[in-house]
Amino acid sequence: MMRYGVETLGLTSITAKIGYANAPSLKLFASLGFVEESRSDFFEEVTLRLSVPAGSEARAMIERVPMTMATLKEKFPAHAQ
């Protein structure tokens, strides 16, 4: 999905909102290069953003993001089903 957004839609950033209690997702997104942008105590969530560089750098960055179920299970074995 990230590749489609960047390559087809021309996105220059990707935003994720993750609940405070979802530590595995927060850890995963941080490992992918997402940076905390803000926190909402009201919604108990963190807003993370990944800035996408222009041109060929964008493709190289997206190719470093291994978003497959096998990778997720490897990174977080305790949460694998």
N, C-alpha and C positions, 0 to 999 in steps of 0.2 A: 504494500500500500504506500509506503514511504517513497519507493522508487516511482510509482505511478504519479504521485502528487508532485514530485520534483521534476521528473522528465516530461510528463504529459501536461500537467496543469501549470507548471512553472512556479510552484511554491518557493518562497524564499525563506520560510520558517515553518516549523511544525510545533504545535502547542499540545501539551498533555495536562490534564487535571487529574490528580491522584489523591485519594483520601489519606489523611495522616496515618491511619492505622494500617495502610497497605504497604508495609515496609519492603516486601519483596519487589513490588512494582517500582517503588521509589529507587531502590538499589539498581534494578535493571535499567531504568531510564537514565540514571546517572552514569552507569557504565557505557551507555550508548552516546554519551556526550551532551545530554540535555542538562540545562542549567536552571536552577531555581530562579523564577522571576518574581513570584509573590506567594503569600500565604493568606488563607481566609479562615479565621477562627470561627466565623459564623457557619460556613459550609464544611469546616474541618478538612480542607483540601489544600494541596500545594499545586501551583501552576508552574510547569516546566516548559522551557522553550529550547528548540534546537535551531540555530541559524544555519541556513544552507548557503554555502558559497556559490558564486556564479560559475558558469561554464563547466569545464572538465573536472574542476575540483568537486563539484556537486556529485557527479557520478562516482568519483573515487570515495567520497565520504559515505554515500549510500551503500556502496559495495562493502564497506567495513561494518555495516549494521546487519548482523546475521539474525534475521527475525524468522527463525523456523522453530517448530515445536521441539525438534531434537535439541537445538541450542538452548531453548528455555528449560527443558528438562535437565540438561547438563548443568546449567547455571544454578538451578533451584530444584535439586532432587527431592527435597522434603515436600515440595508442593506438586510434584508430578502425580498424575492420576493413573 
